[in-house]
Amino acid sequence: LQLASGVRHFWDLREGLRMNAAIEHLNVIDGSAAPARAVSVGVDYSAHPLWRASTRLEHRRSGDIASTPDNDRFNTTLWTGMVARKLDRDWTLLGRNHLLATKYAARGDVLQNRAQVGAAYRDTDRNRMNALGKLEYKLERDASNSSRDASNADVGELKSRAWIASAHAD
């Protein structure tokens, strides 16, 4: 059982520009999970009728689980960004990035990056068809099975890269 408490707040800086911030504390009441704290800040832009954008940065610190022999502490940093540009009533260009870095106290780190570009079609007048096509570059590096402790054998870093093309319609 975990208890989460926190505060989220939005500030309208001016028409079409909003800032948000949050702070959170997670406390374990019963069970074997670590306490955690997080802070985040973000900005949303919608002032221009043809453009939309947002970005958010979050940092989370997780403590150690007392009931395990290993040091389970880790910090994660997440950055997300999105931009959209309307080309006309039906077509929109899209871009998005998701970058997550996890640093473990007693083992190797993990990095995930997903960059996407795409185009969306929405039949505005009749609302009969929606379509999305996107191209994604996905990068993952995972050394979390490697130990920083010389007494444990390193498994090594796992790496993967992929280009993914997809199309969806209804």
N, C-alpha and C positions, 0 to 999 in steps of 0.2 A: 504494500500500500504506500503510495507516494502522495505528498501534499505539495502542490505548486502554488506559488503566490507571486504576483508581479504587478507591474503597472505598464500600460500602453497609453500613449498620448499622441495626438495629431495636432499640428499647428498649420493653419492656413497662412502662408507667408504673404501671398497675394493671389489674385484670381488665377487659378490653374497651376499653382505651385504649392505643394503640401509637403511638410516634413513630418516624419514620424520617428518615435523613439520608444524603446521598451527596455525593461529590466525585469529579470525573472529569477526566482530562487526555487529550486526543487529540493525537498527534504524527504528522506525515506522514513516512514513511520514504522513499517513492518516489511521485512523481506531483505533480500541481498542485492540492493542497488545502491549506487553511489549518489551522494548529494551533488547538485550541480548549480551553477550560476551562469546567467547569460545576460548580455547587453547587446542592443542592436540600434541602428540608426538608418533611416532611409529617406529618399526624396521621390516624389511623384510629380510629373509634369504633364499637364493637359491644356495649357493656355492657348495653343494654336490648334485650330480645328482639324488640321491634317496630320499633326504629330502627337504622339504619346510616348512617354518614356518613364522608366522608374529604375531605381537602383536601391540596394539594401546591403548593409554590412552587419554581420552578427559574429560575436565572439562568445564561445561557451567554454567553461572550465568544469570538468567533472572530477570529483574526488576519487579516492581509493575505496574499494570495497573491503571492509575490515575482515570479512570471513574468508577471503581468498589469500593464498600465500604470495601471489604476485602483486606488484604495484600496478593497479589498473587506472591510475590517473591519466587524463588526456585533456588536451585543448583542441577545440575546432574553431576554424574561421571559415565563414561562408560568405561569399559575395555573389549576388545575383544582379543582373542588369537586363533590361528589356527596352527595345525601341520599336515603334510601329509607325509607318508612314502610309496614309491613305493616298492611293493613286487616283481613284475616282470613286463613284458611289458604291461600286461592287468589289474593287480590288484593293488589297492592302499588302505592303511589304513588311516583313517581320524579322527581327533579330533578337536573339536571347543568348545569355551566357550564364553558366552556373559553375562556380569554382568553389570546391570544398577541400580544405587542407586540415588533416588531423595529425596532431603531434602527440605521440604516446610517451609517457615518462620512462618506461622500461623496455620498449621494443621499437621497431622501425615505424616510420610514418606512412600515411596514406594521402594521396592526392587524386582528386577526381575533377576533370574539367569537361564540360559539355557546351560546345558552341553551336548554335543553330541559326540558320537563315532560311527564310521561307516566304511563300506568298499564299494569301488567303483570298478566296472568292466567296462572296455572299450575294445571292440574288436579292437585292434590296427591294425591288418593285413587287415581285411575286412571292418571294420567300419559298421557292421550290427547290433550290439547290445550294449547298454549302460545300466547299472544297478547300483542302489545305495540302500544300506540297512543301516539303522541307528537306534540307540537307544538313546533316549533323556531323560534327567532328567530335569524337569521344576519346579522351585520354584518361587512362588510369595507371597509377603507380602505387603498388602496395608492398611495403616492406614490413608490415605488421607481424609477419611470421618470423622475422629476423629479430634477434635479441641484441640489446646493447650490452648485455652481460656476457663476458668472454667465456664463462663456464657453459653456456648453452650454444649448440651448433647453429650457425646461421642457415636458414632455408634459402635465403636470397630474396631479391626483389622481383615481384611479378609485375610485368608491364604489358599493357595492351593499348592499341590504337585502332580506331575503326572509323570509317566513313559510312554513314547510314543515310540512304535516300528513302523517303516514304511519301506516299500520297494517300489521302483519305477523302471520301466524299459521301454525301447523303442527299 
